[in-house]
């Protein structure tokens, strides 16, 4: 047993070798003895064990030894004594069989890895040119290609060694992804420049004359983000003899293609069918007339890298203006999005999950999203115009066009996939973007180690790599869909480049043309919002061009912009505010509609900003049932520590709910009945919560409860028909506790009721919460609270017809439910008198209505446009309904409802009125209620008069469903027509009932 353990400890497997020939190779190198590892070779063996594939690294070293036995001792010594050589060489050989083959063929090239710093990237061109020179002359043909290939591979070895060395020797520097990509790009540029020199040397015997050729890098080369193995995309620009320029270009492509990498010119005008070389004029004519959207997207990365510098710069200047105007093309955003879907659709389904480049969550997802954002926003912001994906993403994050966390996560995941891509390509120096099969444990393990993954918590490198790969792919796809399909992008793209510059003289002219009445004032708001270099100002600069257009389609663009400024300034410390507007286009559109229509919404929004987050999802804006809202409000208020905190919480929650309902109402997501129900329900919940808190406080002060208290809803509260500006009409009724006199009970209950009224009615920036008890017996002169017996006695002896009529709307809303039900039972015989209202009392009701019609109409009011007291308005319909209830509810139980529309339906079903008449009254009542609510939303204060002209009229008409192209007068005509028809019904029914 001990012998087996000794052999295991002394086995090459201890260092990660699985090849049966590993010990043989180690012995041949002098690194293994019968006793195990040679003492001087321990560092080498440890280094080999850290490489991605120890067996591959050892086999390559053995092949190099066999190829160059004479110089093997020098390499072995360097591996033993030089940490830099050991780390770089072992890491390269354990990762890349292709570079191992190169070293076998050129065994002395390992010395490139010995220096502290490898060849400076700026010297790559010199190194390659020196390699293809002989006797001071540039070689041509096969000798040149062979020399260029060897020199190129040697420099590639240096880059790989620097890139990978830290995986084996932790003390070595770890270069950033961007640094490696830039070195690979500079090496490719040097190869292209050298290839062009060779091509010129081949063509020199025929003479070059004044022919010029410029090489324009595209794609990853243009973005300085090449892989180890990439096709290098180029475009050629020529001047002079284009046939000669074409021969130069094709020769350069042949030379570089054989020696280094494929050179692809398919991105040129007309693709592979087009001329290989064109003049600047030829390119210009094509791009102006024929180029498609994707071509401008590709040109974003165009930059001159070789050949005639002046010609290349002229080309760059020409395409720059076209690239940064491309977003103005019709359907630009949709075209780019369609192109991405088309590319994705070409990936075979069986490979889609493993496709690093083109698959869902792959590199193209990042690149397309970044390029689309660049092309849309970069028109007005030059900081976004980098051809590098990572640099552009950083700029988008810094400028606020993308959330900081989104930009950081996307960059991290992009670099992860690019690193995976690099390691896959290094293996055999072949162009591939395919992640290993998820079931290939061996390949996954090697790839994971090549990236730097280490086993942890019982999981191997391959398992961890697979988890990380899936996590990054999912993150990229999520962020891609968030950014690439952002609705705001199309809106921004629709704004011209000139109009994106918000503070110019032309901007004022454009604002005036859009319909802003005070363009100079609008510019002041814009300057205030966009001043400085803060991230907030950057986001505003991106949002405002779109917002200005959206506000221009509202009834009051100037008021909407002012409101937007006030909201933005009030919420400037709310971290998510601008992020929501930037990331969710629907929120911007709906916010603009609200701010340009309503004066009530902005005032509420600065104190309930959380509702803004609901605007992007109509289901969340309308999804909560009134009962659920009320239950949540009561529960929250109940948890508050005292009366003031409880009432403050109740008011805050009501503010949130009123704003939610108002927003849904303005956006056409709720009908008028739903609005009234929601507003009434939350009012009731506030009353319930405030009453409970006041009772708890009073009970604690008196160490007991002198009476139970119930609140009876009256008027619109009783009918669950409250509007935005409605008071809460109530009656307070109490019941003495056992052993407590009526007087003490009333005093106790009155102090509670007065506390509720005072706390809820205290001035604030919110819509008022007035608890109105004027409908109580004896009105304002009577006691605020009565006992149940006192109410019974009063109504039996002193009750008047108007009080009986008022009780038709009474329902229990808060306090002691049993007491409330007893009150309702007590008043039922009063409001539904046996045999119905007699003729004399019916005449009294009619006289009261006639007096109200003549005495209470405000002076100067238009009786055809007064929603409450006007002809066919709310009072007309409600008096009619209530008279029918007083006369017939004793015999028709369905009439015993506090709901006006409900009573109208019951009248028709019972045959008391013609269905057409009740339908007319219902239509007028709902219309007047809706218009009254709309006027409150528009003006920000309670109002009964329909606006007859101006922007208020336009806003009310818009809320009622009329479009910007409709004449608001059509709305007035329709309102008058509907109420006139209802008034005729009232005249017939009310005075004949």
Residue, then its C-alpha position, 0 to 999 in steps of 0.5 A: x500500500x505504501x509503495x502504491x502511494x509512493x508511486x502515485x505521488x511520484x507520477x507525472x499525473x500529479x502535474x496534470x499529465x494524462x498522456x501515457x508518454x508523458x514520463x517518456x517525454x519528461x525523461x528525454x528532457x531531463x526533467x524526470x528520474x527514477x525517483x520522480x521529478x528532477x529537482x531543478x525541473x520542479x518549477x517547469x513541471x509546476x508551470x506545465x501543470x498550470x497550462x491549459x493542456x499540460x499534455x499538449x505543452x509537453x508534446x510540443x516541447x518534446x518536438x522542439x527538442x527533437x527538432x533542435x537538440x543542439x540548442x535544447x540545453x539553452x531553451x531548457x536553461x531558460x525554462x528553468x531560470x527565466x520566469x518570463x520565458x517559462x510563463x509565456x512559452x508554456x502558456x502558449x504551447x499549452x493553448x495553441x497547437x498551431x503556434x507549437x507547430x510554428x516553433x517546431x518549424x522555427x525552434x529559435x523563435x522562442x527567444x522572442x519571449x525572453x525579453x521583459x517586453x516584447x516588440x513594441x506594437x509601433x515597430x511591427x511594420x518595421x519588423x515585417x518590412x525588414x523580413x521581406x527585404x533582401x539587400x535593401x530591396x523588397x522581395x516579391x513572389x513566394x520568397x516574400x510571402x514565406x518571409x512575411x508569414x514567418x515574421x507575422x507568426x513570430x510577432x503573433x507568438x509574442x502577442x500570445x505569450x504576453x496575453x497568456x503568460x500570467x495564467x502560468x506565472x502569476x507574477x507576469x502582467x495580465x494585459x487588458x482585452x482591449x490592449x491585446x485586440x489593439x496589438x492584433x489590429x496593429x499587427x494586421x495593419x503592419x501586414x497590410x502595409x507590408x503586403x502593399x509594399x510587396x505589391x508595389x514592388x511587383x508592379x514597379x517594372x511597369x511603372x506606378x506613375x501618379x497612381x495612388x491607392x488607399x486601404x480603408x479598414x472596416x469591421x473589427x480592424x477598423x474598430x481596433x478589435x481584431x481576433x487572433x484569426x480574423x478575415x480583415x475587411x477592407x475597402x480600396x480607394x484609388x486615384x489615377x490609373x484604376x487598372x493599375x490600382x486594382x492590380x496593386x489591391x488584388x496583389x496585396x490581397x493575394x500576398x497577405x492572404x497566403x502569408x497572414x490572413x484572408x483580406x475581404x473586400x466584400x463590403x465595397x460598393x455593390x459587394x463582390x460584384x462591384x469594382x474592387x477599386x473606385x475613386x472617391x467620386x465613385x464611392x460618393x455617388x454610390x453612397x448618395x444614391x444606392x447605399x443601403x442602411x447596413x452599409x452606413x452601419x458598416x462604414x461607422x468603423x471605416x478608417x484609413x490604415x495603409x497606402x496614400x494617407x491623403x487619399x485615405x483621409x479624404x475618403x474618411x471625411x467623405x463618409x463621416x458626414x454620410x454615416x452620421x446622417x444615416x439615422x435620418x433615413x426612412x425606417x432606419x431603426x427598423x432596417x437595422x433591427x431587421x438586419x439583426x434578425x436576418x443575421x440571427x436567422x442564418x444560424x443553424x438551429x442546432x448550433x444557435x446556443x453555441x454560436x459566439x458571434x451570430x447567435x442569440x446573446x452573442x457578440x453581434x447582439x452587443x455590436x448591433x445594439x452599440x452601433x444603433x445607439x451610436x448612429x442615432x445619438x452620435x449625430x449630435x454627440x461626437x464623443x460617441x463616434x469611436x469605431x471601437x465597440x468597447x470605447x463606444x459602449x463606455x462613452x454611451x454609459x458615460x453620456x447617460x445613453x445607457x445605464x452605467x450598470x447596463x454598460x458595465x455588464x454589457x462590456x464585461x460580458x462582451x469581453x468574456x465572449x471575445x476572450x473565449x473567441x480568442x482562446x478557441x482560435x488560438x488552438x489551431x489558428x483557425x477562424x471559429x466562433x463555435x463554443x465547444x459542445x456542452x457535453x465535451x468535458x475535455x474541451x470545456x476543461x481545456x478552454x476554461x483553463x485557457x481563460x483562467x478558470x480555476x476549480x472551486x467548491x467541487x466543480x471543475x473548470x469546464x463546469x464553471x466555464x459552461x455556467x459562466x458562458x450561459x450567464x453572459x449570453x443570457x445577460x447580453x440577450x437581455x440587455x440587447x433586447x432592452x437597448x436594441x428595441x428601445x422605442x425611444x430610438x425610433x423617436x430620436x431617429x425621427x428628429x433631424x440632426x439639426x433639430x438635435x442641437x437644442x439651443x441654436x437660433x434655428x431651434x427657436x424657429x422650430x419650436x415656434x413651427x411646432x406650436x410653442x407659443x413662447x419659443x424663447x421661454x421654451x429655450x430657457x427651460x431647455x438650457x436649464x435642463x441641459x446646462x453643464x456636463x453632468x450625466x443628467x444633462x447628457x440624458x436630458x439632451x438625448x431626451x428633449x428632442x423627442x420630448x419637444x415633438x411629443x409635447x407639440x402634439x398635446x394641447x399645451x406644449x408650453x405648459x407641458x415643457x414647464x411642467x417637465x422642467x419642474x418635475x425634472x428639477x424636483x426629482x433630480x435626486x431620484x436616481x431612477x427618474x431619468x433612467x426610466x425615461x431613457x430606457x422606456x419609450x412608452x413612459x416618455x410618450x405617456x408622460x408628455x401626454x399627461x404633462x401637456x394636458x393636465x395641471x393636476x398631474x405635475x403637482x401630484x407627480x413631484x410628490x408621488x414620483x413612483x407612479x411614473x414607473x407604472x406608465x410603461x405598463x398599462x396593466x400595472x397602471x390599471x391592474x389593482x382593484x379598488x378593494x385591493x387598494x383600500x385594503x392595502x391602504x388600511x393595512x399600511x396606515x394601521x402600522x403607523x405609530x401615531x395619529x399624525x403619522x397615520x393621517x400623513x400615510x393615508x394622505x400620501x397613499x391617497x395622493x399616489x392612488x389619485x395620480x395613478x387613476x388620473x394618469x390611467x384616466x387621461x390615457x384612456x385606460x379607465x372609463x368614468x365609472x371605474x374612475x369614480x369607483x376608484x376615487x370613492x373607494x380610496x376616499x372611504x379607505x382614508x376615512x376608515x384609516x383616519x377614524x381608526x387612528x383618531x379613536x385609538x388616540x382618544x381611547x388611549x387618552x381616556x383609558x377607554x371608549x365612551x361610545x362607538x362611532x359610525x360614518x355614513x357616506x352621503x351625496x357622491x361619496x354615498x353613491x360611490x360617484x366621487x370626482x377628483x375635486x369632490x368633498x366627502x359628505x358624511x353624517x356621524x352617528x354614535x352609540x353610548x358605551x354601557x353606563x355612559x350618558x348620551x351627553x358624554x358619548x356625544x362629546x367623546x364622538x364629537x372630539x373624534x369626528x372633529x379630529x378626523x375633519x381637522x387632520x384630513x382637511x389641513x392645507x396641503x399641496x394635495x387635492x383637498x380632503x374636506x369632510x363635509x357634515x352639512x347634510x346633518x340635521x339642522x345643518x351647520x347649526x346642529x351638533x356634529x354627532x348625534x346618537x342613533x335615537x337622536x337621529x330617529x327622533x329628529x327625522x320623525x318630528x322635524x325631518x324635511x323633504x330635502x333631508x329625506x331626499x338626501x338620505x337616498x344616497x346614505x350608506x355606511x362607510x366607516x367605523x362600527x359596522x353594526x351601528x352603521x347597519x342599524x342607522x341604515x335600517x332606521x332610515x330606510x322607512x324614511x327614504x323609501x316611505x310606504x306608499x311613496x311620496x305623496x303628491x304634495x311632498x312631490x310638488x315640494x321637491x319640484x319647487x325646490x329644484x326650480x328654486x335651485x335652478x334659478x338661484x344657485x346657477x353662478x352669475x354669468x355661467x352658460x347654462x348649456x355648459x355647466x356640468x352640475x346645474x346646467x340644462x341636462x347636467x348632473x343635478x337635472x338627472x339626479x333630481x329626476x332619479x331621486x324623485x322616482x326613488x322617493x315615489x316608487x322605491x317602496x314598491x320596487x326594491x331595485x330602486x333602493x340603490x345609492x347609484x344614479x346609473x344603477x337607479x336609472x337602469x332599475x327605472x327602465x327595468x321596472x317600466x317606470x320610464x322608457x328605456x330610451x329616456x333612461x339611456x339618454x339620462x345615463x349618457x348625459x350624466x356620465x358625460x357631465x361627470x366625465x367632463x367635470x373630472x376632465x376640467x379638474x384634471x386640466x385646470x388643477x382645481x375643481x370646476x363645474x363649467x365646461x371651458x368654452x375656448x382656448x387650450x383648456x377646451x382643447x385639452x378637455x376635448x382631447x381627454x374626451x377622445x377628440x384628436x388634435x385634428x378635430x375642431x374642439x367646437x365639435x366637442x361643445x356641440x356634442x356636449x350641448x346636443x347630449x345634455x339638451x336631449x337629456x333636459x327634454x327627458x327631465x322636463x317630461x319625467x320630473x314634472x310628470x312623475 
